Amino acid sequence: MDVDSGLCEGCGRTLKEIAEWAQLSDVQRMTIMMQLDDRLARRAAKGSAVPQRET
């Protein structure tokens, strides 16, 4: 889980969405699924703004 965004780094869902997934209707799941690419892209864009540490 990404601490800043609250999203799973792999799938883009929140903990609440993951926990309730089996109880959600097909429409609710599809609604969430349609948001995932955008969520992950926004999270990645915010992460890319962080300067890399020099080693």
Biotite code that builds the C-alpha atoms (Angstrom):
import biotite.structure as struc

atoms = struc.array([
    struc.Atom([0.000, 0.000, 0.000], chain_id="A", res_id=1, res_name="MET", atom_name="CA", element="C"),
    struc.Atom([1.201, 3.463, -0.858], chain_id="A", res_id=2, res_name="ASP", atom_name="CA", element="C"),
    struc.Atom([1.072, 5.486, 2.364], chain_id="A", res_id=3, res_name="VAL", atom_name="CA", element="C"),
    struc.Atom([0.558, 8.853, 0.680], chain_id="A", res_id=4, res_name="ASP", atom_name="CA", element="C"),
    struc.Atom([-2.260, 7.881, -1.681], chain_id="A", res_id=5, res_name="SER", atom_name="CA", element="C"),
    struc.Atom([-3.815, 5.023, 0.305], chain_id="A", res_id=6, res_name="GLY", atom_name="CA", element="C"),
    struc.Atom([-3.835, 2.894, -2.845], chain_id="A", res_id=7, res_name="LEU", atom_name="CA", element="C"),
    struc.Atom([-2.489, -0.578, -3.460], chain_id="A", res_id=8, res_name="CYS", atom_name="CA", element="C"),
    struc.Atom([0.683, -0.118, -5.504], chain_id="A", res_id=9, res_name="GLU", atom_name="CA", element="C"),
    struc.Atom([-0.236, -3.080, -7.696], chain_id="A", res_id=10, res_name="GLY", atom_name="CA", element="C"),
    struc.Atom([-3.946, -2.756, -8.410], chain_id="A", res_id=11, res_name="CYS", atom_name="CA", element="C"),
    struc.Atom([-4.823, 0.813, -7.387], chain_id="A", res_id=12, res_name="GLY", atom_name="CA", element="C"),
    struc.Atom([-7.671, -0.079, -5.047], chain_id="A", res_id=13, res_name="ARG", atom_name="CA", element="C"),
    struc.Atom([-8.101, 1.216, -1.504], chain_id="A", res_id=14, res_name="THR", atom_name="CA", element="C"),
    struc.Atom([-8.035, -1.123, 1.499], chain_id="A", res_id=15, res_name="LEU", atom_name="CA", element="C"),
    struc.Atom([-11.795, -0.646, 1.872], chain_id="A", res_id=16, res_name="LYS", atom_name="CA", element="C"),
    struc.Atom([-12.383, -1.616, -1.766], chain_id="A", res_id=17, res_name="GLU", atom_name="CA", element="C"),
    struc.Atom([-10.164, -4.678, -1.408], chain_id="A", res_id=18, res_name="ILE", atom_name="CA", element="C"),
    struc.Atom([-11.888, -5.777, 1.811], chain_id="A", res_id=19, res_name="ALA", atom_name="CA", element="C"),
    struc.Atom([-15.394, -5.330, 0.367], chain_id="A", res_id=20, res_name="GLU", atom_name="CA", element="C"),
    struc.Atom([-14.619, -6.635, -3.147], chain_id="A", res_id=21, res_name="TRP", atom_name="CA", element="C"),
    struc.Atom([-16.470, -9.973, -2.780], chain_id="A", res_id=22, res_name="ALA", atom_name="CA", element="C"),
    struc.Atom([-19.619, -8.222, -1.545], chain_id="A", res_id=23, res_name="GLN", atom_name="CA", element="C"),
    struc.Atom([-19.724, -5.567, -4.290], chain_id="A", res_id=24, res_name="LEU", atom_name="CA", element="C"),
    struc.Atom([-22.083, -5.874, -7.234], chain_id="A", res_id=25, res_name="SER", atom_name="CA", element="C"),
    struc.Atom([-20.748, -6.314, -10.754], chain_id="A", res_id=26, res_name="ASP", atom_name="CA", element="C"),
    struc.Atom([-21.642, -2.666, -11.469], chain_id="A", res_id=27, res_name="VAL", atom_name="CA", element="C"),
    struc.Atom([-19.755, -1.452, -8.388], chain_id="A", res_id=28, res_name="GLN", atom_name="CA", element="C"),
    struc.Atom([-16.695, -3.521, -9.321], chain_id="A", res_id=29, res_name="ARG", atom_name="CA", element="C"),
    struc.Atom([-16.769, -2.267, -12.909], chain_id="A", res_id=30, res_name="MET", atom_name="CA", element="C"),
    struc.Atom([-17.036, 1.341, -11.697], chain_id="A", res_id=31, res_name="THR", atom_name="CA", element="C"),
    struc.Atom([-13.919, 0.878, -9.575], chain_id="A", res_id=32, res_name="ILE", atom_name="CA", element="C"),
    struc.Atom([-12.091, -0.975, -12.352], chain_id="A", res_id=33, res_name="MET", atom_name="CA", element="C"),
    struc.Atom([-12.711, 1.906, -14.756], chain_id="A", res_id=34, res_name="MET", atom_name="CA", element="C"),
    struc.Atom([-10.940, 4.276, -12.313], chain_id="A", res_id=35, res_name="GLN", atom_name="CA", element="C"),
    struc.Atom([-7.817, 2.196, -11.672], chain_id="A", res_id=36, res_name="LEU", atom_name="CA", element="C"),
    struc.Atom([-5.635, 3.226, -14.617], chain_id="A", res_id=37, res_name="ASP", atom_name="CA", element="C"),
    struc.Atom([-6.217, 6.901, -13.837], chain_id="A", res_id=38, res_name="ASP", atom_name="CA", element="C"),
    struc.Atom([-5.552, 6.404, -10.117], chain_id="A", res_id=39, res_name="ARG", atom_name="CA", element="C"),
    struc.Atom([-2.271, 4.610, -10.749], chain_id="A", res_id=40, res_name="LEU", atom_name="CA", element="C"),
    struc.Atom([-1.202, 7.155, -13.362], chain_id="A", res_id=41, res_name="ALA", atom_name="CA", element="C"),
    struc.Atom([-1.862, 10.062, -10.973], chain_id="A", res_id=42, res_name="ARG", atom_name="CA", element="C"),
    struc.Atom([0.027, 8.266, -8.193], chain_id="A", res_id=43, res_name="ARG", atom_name="CA", element="C"),
    struc.Atom([2.968, 7.610, -10.516], chain_id="A", res_id=44, res_name="ALA", atom_name="CA", element="C"),
    struc.Atom([2.998, 11.230, -11.725], chain_id="A", res_id=45, res_name="ALA", atom_name="CA", element="C"),
    struc.Atom([3.190, 12.495, -8.154], chain_id="A", res_id=46, res_name="LYS", atom_name="CA", element="C"),
    struc.Atom([5.988, 10.036, -7.409], chain_id="A", res_id=47, res_name="GLY", atom_name="CA", element="C"),
    struc.Atom([8.024, 11.105, -10.406], chain_id="A", res_id=48, res_name="SER", atom_name="CA", element="C"),
    struc.Atom([8.162, 14.656, -9.076], chain_id="A", res_id=49, res_name="ALA", atom_name="CA", element="C"),
    struc.Atom([10.206, 13.468, -6.092], chain_id="A", res_id=50, res_name="VAL", atom_name="CA", element="C"),
    struc.Atom([13.933, 14.010, -6.674], chain_id="A", res_id=51, res_name="PRO", atom_name="CA", element="C"),
    struc.Atom([16.007, 10.828, -6.745], chain_id="A", res_id=52, res_name="GLN", atom_name="CA", element="C"),
    struc.Atom([18.590, 10.415, -4.011], chain_id="A", res_id=53, res_name="ARG", atom_name="CA", element="C"),
    struc.Atom([22.180, 10.314, -5.110], chain_id="A", res_id=54, res_name="GLU", atom_name="CA", element="C"),
    struc.Atom([24.233, 7.319, -3.988], chain_id="A", res_id=55, res_name="THR", atom_name="CA", element="C"),
])
